[in-house]
């Protein structure tokens, strides 16, 4: 169920290590109204050498609940203006392993990463390579990276595909980090990505109506998305330490655009307050807004498009996946970190996530509201 896992607004699990460390994290993503629940377990190990570091991550995500299929009920009393929508029950587990090797060579840092993800209906292998170089007395860092993912969507008795389908993804990234002063850092990142192959969701359907024997009837066909997708991302992050308050503020803006005509904007603000030498509190808020894909329709009724039933990217394109609609989302929360000892840190984080649709005809019940709880422990040795 890659198509649900990939959409979750997961809390950050990234930590900075200055020495060998072992970290465990538990996360619970809980949508209201009996929608999706995801329990996640992460185990990270990092070993630091003089110029070489190695890290290993193991993760297990267990998912259960209900999600909209994208089609309305055939028994809906008004097929032209439906109000009854179908939901499907799902249950899945994802297992992930990520290995990372970093090597410092003079002013350069080379990073190589391999990730493998396995689900009942999805397999993914990803390879990443990055090179970073410091300039200007180590006040400036430039990073270039490339990533390739080879994915397979596995046909099951519940998918709309009769056989396994493949997807390939290539991402290119360029980053720039500049220390502006003793208290201020600016990060700039741009990226380009290209995907091709099977890019649809094998569980998503879209409703259509037709007339037979002078009676209006309903049917469902699998969604059909283009077989290629290009995307562009740009992000700027500014971090500033406020000495009088013994706190830091972090502000970021991210622009996303793809060839499906989706344009997304993300703004995030964090306040990192050092309460005392061992305790920090970080409240934050993140706002996201996107336009809809040019082939997004809540239903094919009234569009003039005839659902052809193909989902191989050929012919007319259409999808009722609410994640391709125009919507806003707001996430806000707080994180507490406590250094119990010099070698042990505990943290807890809570986040509230809310989606609000802006596309006409898309039911409000499609857009989830969720609470996310995260508990972590890190031991340095």
SETOR-885655 format. One line per 4 residues: number of its first residue (from 1); their letters; for each residue x, y, z of C-alpha. Coordinates in nm, 2 decimals. Layout:
# residues N
NUM> a> X Y Z; ...
# end
This chain:
# residues 381
1> xxxx> 0.00 0.00 0.00; 0.27 0.24 -0.11; 0.00 0.49 -0.21; -0.11 0.54 0.15
5> xxxx> 0.23 0.52 0.32; 0.38 0.78 0.08; 0.11 1.03 0.16; 0.15 1.04 0.54
9> xxxx> 0.27 1.36 0.70; 0.54 1.18 0.91; 0.72 1.35 1.19; 1.09 1.41 1.14
13> xxxx> 1.31 1.12 1.25; 1.64 1.29 1.16; 1.90 1.35 1.42; 2.25 1.49 1.43
17> xxxx> 2.52 1.25 1.56; 2.86 1.36 1.68; 2.96 1.00 1.79; 2.85 0.65 1.77
21> xxxx> 2.48 0.63 1.85; 2.18 0.40 1.87; 1.83 0.54 1.84; 1.48 0.40 1.86
25> xxxx> 1.16 0.58 1.77; 0.79 0.49 1.78; 0.54 0.69 1.59; 0.16 0.66 1.58
29> xxxx> -0.04 0.83 1.30; -0.41 0.83 1.38; -0.68 0.97 1.15; -1.01 1.06 1.30
33> xxxx> -1.35 0.89 1.21; -1.20 0.54 1.18; -0.98 0.63 0.88; -0.61 0.52 0.86
37> xxxx> -0.39 0.42 1.15; -0.02 0.36 1.11; 0.22 0.23 1.38; 0.59 0.29 1.29
41> xxxx> 0.90 0.15 1.46; 1.25 0.29 1.36; 1.59 0.16 1.48; 1.90 0.36 1.38
45> xxxx> 2.26 0.28 1.44; 2.55 0.51 1.34; 2.92 0.44 1.37; 3.16 0.73 1.34
49> xxxx> 3.53 0.70 1.24; 3.80 0.96 1.19; 3.70 1.02 0.83; 3.44 0.75 0.77
53> xxxx> 3.09 0.70 0.91; 2.83 0.42 0.86; 2.47 0.42 0.95; 2.19 0.16 0.93
57> xxxx> 1.82 0.21 0.96; 1.55 -0.06 1.01; 1.19 0.04 1.00; 0.85 -0.13 1.01
61> xxxx> 0.52 0.04 0.94; 0.19 -0.13 1.01; -0.12 0.02 0.85; -0.49 -0.05 0.89
65> xxxx> -0.82 0.13 0.84; -1.04 0.27 0.56; -0.96 0.50 0.27; -1.18 0.63 -0.01
69> xxxx> -1.16 0.44 -0.34; -1.26 0.74 -0.54; -1.59 0.61 -0.67; -1.94 0.67 -0.54
73> xxxx> -2.19 0.41 -0.44; -2.40 0.26 -0.72; -2.70 0.27 -0.48; -2.67 0.65 -0.45
77> xxxx> -3.02 0.80 -0.51; -2.87 1.08 -0.72; -2.60 0.95 -0.96; -2.56 1.29 -1.12
81> xxxx> -2.48 1.46 -0.79; -2.36 1.18 -0.56; -2.34 1.20 -0.19; -2.26 0.84 -0.10
85> xxxx> -1.90 0.74 -0.15; -1.72 0.40 -0.13; -1.45 0.33 0.12; -1.23 0.02 0.13
89> xxxx> -1.07 -0.15 0.43; -0.69 -0.20 0.40; -0.42 -0.37 0.61; -0.06 -0.38 0.52
93> xxxx> 0.29 -0.38 0.65; 0.61 -0.21 0.51; 0.96 -0.32 0.60; 1.25 -0.09 0.52
97> xxxx> 1.63 -0.11 0.54; 1.86 0.19 0.46; 2.24 0.18 0.47; 2.45 0.49 0.44
101> xxxx> 2.83 0.53 0.40; 3.00 0.87 0.43; 3.37 0.93 0.35; 3.56 1.25 0.39
105> xxxx> 3.84 1.32 0.14; 4.01 1.65 0.20; 3.74 1.92 0.16; 3.50 1.67 0.01
109> xxxx> 3.24 1.44 0.17; 3.11 1.15 -0.04; 2.78 0.98 0.06; 2.65 0.66 -0.08
113> xxxx> 2.31 0.52 0.03; 2.10 0.21 -0.05; 1.74 0.17 0.05; 1.51 -0.14 0.02
117> xxxx> 1.14 -0.13 0.09; 0.91 -0.44 0.08; 0.53 -0.45 0.10; 0.27 -0.71 0.00
121> xxxx> 0.20 -0.52 -0.32; 0.51 -0.30 -0.37; 0.89 -0.34 -0.39; 1.13 -0.06 -0.41
125> xxxx> 1.51 -0.03 -0.44; 1.68 0.31 -0.43; 2.04 0.42 -0.48; 2.17 0.77 -0.38
129> xxxx> 2.51 0.93 -0.43; 2.61 1.28 -0.30; 2.92 1.48 -0.30; 2.97 1.79 -0.08
133> xxxx> 3.26 2.04 -0.08; 3.34 2.32 0.17; 3.48 2.66 0.06; 3.55 2.99 0.21
137> xxxx> 3.71 2.87 0.53; 3.43 2.61 0.57; 3.17 2.88 0.57; 3.02 2.77 0.24
141> xxxx> 2.91 2.42 0.15; 2.79 2.30 -0.20; 2.63 1.96 -0.24; 2.53 1.77 -0.55
145> xxxx> 2.33 1.45 -0.55; 2.17 1.19 -0.77; 1.91 0.92 -0.68; 1.76 0.64 -0.87
149> xxxx> 1.47 0.42 -0.76; 1.35 0.10 -0.93; 1.00 0.01 -0.81; 0.76 -0.27 -0.89
153> xxxx> 0.38 -0.26 -0.83; 0.27 -0.61 -0.76; -0.06 -0.74 -0.89; -0.29 -0.90 -0.63
157> xxxx> -0.65 -1.00 -0.62; -0.74 -0.65 -0.51; -0.56 -0.44 -0.76; -0.68 -0.32 -1.10
161> xxxx> -0.36 -0.45 -1.28; -0.35 -0.80 -1.42; 0.03 -0.83 -1.39; 0.32 -0.66 -1.21
165> xxxx> 0.41 -0.32 -1.34; 0.74 -0.12 -1.31; 0.83 0.24 -1.23; 1.17 0.41 -1.26
169> xxxx> 1.25 0.74 -1.09; 1.56 0.97 -1.13; 1.62 1.27 -0.90; 1.89 1.54 -0.93
173> xxxx> 1.96 1.78 -0.65; 2.19 2.08 -0.58; 2.23 2.24 -0.24; 2.40 2.55 -0.11
177> xxxx> 2.47 2.63 0.26; 2.61 2.96 0.37; 2.71 3.07 0.72; 2.60 3.44 0.71
181> xxxx> 2.72 3.52 1.06; 2.80 3.35 1.39; 2.43 3.32 1.45; 2.28 3.27 1.11
185> xxxx> 2.28 3.00 0.84; 2.11 3.00 0.50; 2.03 2.68 0.30; 1.92 2.68 -0.06
189> xxxx> 1.82 2.36 -0.25; 1.68 2.29 -0.59; 1.59 1.96 -0.74; 1.46 1.80 -1.06
193> xxxx> 1.29 1.46 -1.09; 1.16 1.23 -1.37; 0.94 0.92 -1.33; 0.82 0.69 -1.59
197> xxxx> 0.63 0.36 -1.61; 0.32 0.27 -1.41; 0.24 0.59 -1.21; -0.12 0.52 -1.12
201> xxxx> -0.27 0.38 -0.80; -0.40 0.03 -0.87; -0.66 0.06 -0.60; -0.81 0.39 -0.72
205> xxxx> -1.14 0.39 -0.92; -1.35 0.67 -1.07; -1.72 0.66 -1.13; -1.90 0.72 -1.46
209> xxxx> -2.27 0.70 -1.56; -2.43 0.57 -1.87; -2.78 0.50 -2.00; -2.91 0.14 -2.07
213> xxxx> -3.27 0.06 -2.15; -3.35 0.43 -2.08; -3.22 0.39 -1.72; -2.93 0.59 -1.58
217> xxxx> -2.67 0.35 -1.44; -2.33 0.38 -1.27; -2.01 0.20 -1.32; -1.65 0.23 -1.20
221> xxxx> -1.33 0.22 -1.40; -0.96 0.22 -1.29; -0.79 0.56 -1.28; -0.55 0.63 -1.57
225> xxxx> -0.25 0.86 -1.52; 0.02 0.96 -1.76; 0.31 0.73 -1.79; 0.57 1.00 -1.74
229> xxxx> 0.60 1.28 -1.48; 0.85 1.56 -1.44; 0.88 1.76 -1.12; 1.08 2.06 -0.98
233> xxxx> 1.15 2.15 -0.62; 1.31 2.46 -0.47; 1.35 2.52 -0.10; 1.51 2.80 0.12
237> xxxx> 1.57 2.77 0.49; 1.70 3.04 0.73; 1.81 2.96 1.08; 1.90 3.23 1.33
241> xxxx> 2.01 3.20 1.70; 1.87 3.47 1.93; 2.13 3.50 2.21; 1.91 3.71 2.46
245> xxxx> 1.63 3.45 2.44; 1.87 3.15 2.43; 1.66 3.03 2.14; 1.67 2.97 1.76
249> xxxx> 1.41 3.04 1.50; 1.39 2.85 1.17; 1.18 2.96 0.87; 1.16 2.78 0.54
253> xxxx> 0.97 2.80 0.21; 0.93 2.52 -0.05; 0.80 2.54 -0.41; 0.69 2.23 -0.59
257> xxxx> 0.56 2.20 -0.95; 0.51 1.91 -1.18; 0.40 1.83 -1.53; 0.06 1.73 -1.41
261> xxxx> 0.00 2.11 -1.35; 0.02 2.07 -0.97; 0.19 2.36 -0.80; 0.25 2.34 -0.43
265> xxxx> 0.37 2.59 -0.17; 0.49 2.50 0.18; 0.58 2.75 0.46; 0.72 2.63 0.79
269> xxxx> 0.82 2.81 1.11; 0.99 2.66 1.41; 1.10 2.81 1.74; 1.37 2.61 1.93
273> xxxx> 1.37 2.72 2.29; 1.65 2.60 2.52; 1.48 2.60 2.86; 1.79 2.48 3.05
277> xxxx> 2.11 2.30 2.95; 1.92 1.97 2.93; 1.57 2.06 2.81; 1.45 2.21 2.48
281> xxxx> 1.10 2.28 2.36; 1.02 2.33 1.99; 0.68 2.45 1.88; 0.62 2.46 1.50
285> xxxx> 0.36 2.52 1.23; 0.36 2.41 0.86; 0.11 2.53 0.59; 0.08 2.37 0.25
289> xxxx> -0.14 2.46 -0.05; -0.16 2.30 -0.39; -0.35 2.33 -0.72; -0.52 2.03 -0.88
293> xxxx> -0.38 1.80 -1.14; -0.51 1.87 -1.49; -0.67 1.53 -1.51; -0.84 1.53 -1.16
297> xxxx> -1.21 1.48 -1.16; -1.43 1.37 -0.87; -1.64 1.18 -1.12; -1.64 1.14 -1.50
301> xxxx> -2.01 1.23 -1.52; -2.06 1.55 -1.70; -1.70 1.58 -1.82; -1.75 1.44 -2.17
305> xxxx> -1.48 1.18 -2.10; -1.56 0.82 -2.15; -1.38 0.59 -1.91; -1.20 0.34 -2.13
309> xxxx> -1.08 0.11 -1.85; -0.72 0.12 -1.95; -0.47 0.21 -1.68; -0.15 0.19 -1.87
313> xxxx> -0.11 0.56 -1.93; -0.26 0.55 -2.28; -0.57 0.73 -2.39; -0.75 0.99 -2.18
317> xxxx> -0.62 1.05 -1.84; -0.84 1.08 -1.53; -0.82 1.02 -1.15; -1.04 1.09 -0.85
321> xxxx> -0.76 1.06 -0.60; -0.83 1.35 -0.36; -0.45 1.39 -0.31; -0.44 1.53 -0.67
325> xxxx> -0.72 1.78 -0.60; -0.67 2.14 -0.49; -0.64 2.15 -0.11; -0.48 2.32 0.19
329> xxxx> -0.32 2.15 0.48; -0.21 2.28 0.82; 0.02 2.09 1.06; 0.12 2.22 1.40
333> xxxx> 0.28 2.06 1.70; 0.55 2.07 1.97; 0.86 1.86 2.04; 1.03 1.82 2.38
337> xxxx> 1.39 1.69 2.41; 1.55 1.60 2.74; 1.92 1.51 2.79; 1.88 1.27 3.08
341> xxxx> 2.25 1.21 3.08; 2.54 1.32 2.86; 2.49 1.00 2.66; 2.11 0.96 2.67
345> xxxx> 1.84 1.18 2.51; 1.46 1.12 2.53; 1.21 1.31 2.32; 0.83 1.33 2.26
349> xxxx> 0.65 1.50 1.98; 0.28 1.57 1.90; 0.15 1.70 1.58; -0.20 1.79 1.45
353> xxxx> -0.26 1.75 1.08; -0.56 1.89 0.90; -0.65 1.89 0.52; -0.92 2.11 0.36
357> xxxx> -1.03 2.05 0.00; -1.07 2.34 -0.25; -1.18 2.15 -0.56; -1.55 2.17 -0.64
361> xxxx> -1.73 1.84 -0.61; -1.47 1.67 -0.39; -1.64 1.55 -0.07; -1.52 1.69 0.26
365> xxxx> -1.51 1.34 0.41; -1.22 1.25 0.18; -0.98 1.49 0.36; -0.84 1.35 0.68
369> xxxx> -0.77 1.51 1.02; -0.50 1.32 1.22; -0.30 1.33 1.53; 0.06 1.21 1.52
373> xxxx> 0.25 1.10 1.84; 0.62 1.02 1.84; 0.85 0.89 2.12; 1.22 0.86 2.08
377> xxxx> 1.54 0.76 2.27; 1.90 0.81 2.16; 2.20 0.66 2.33; 2.55 0.79 2.24
381> x> 2.86 0.59 2.31
# end
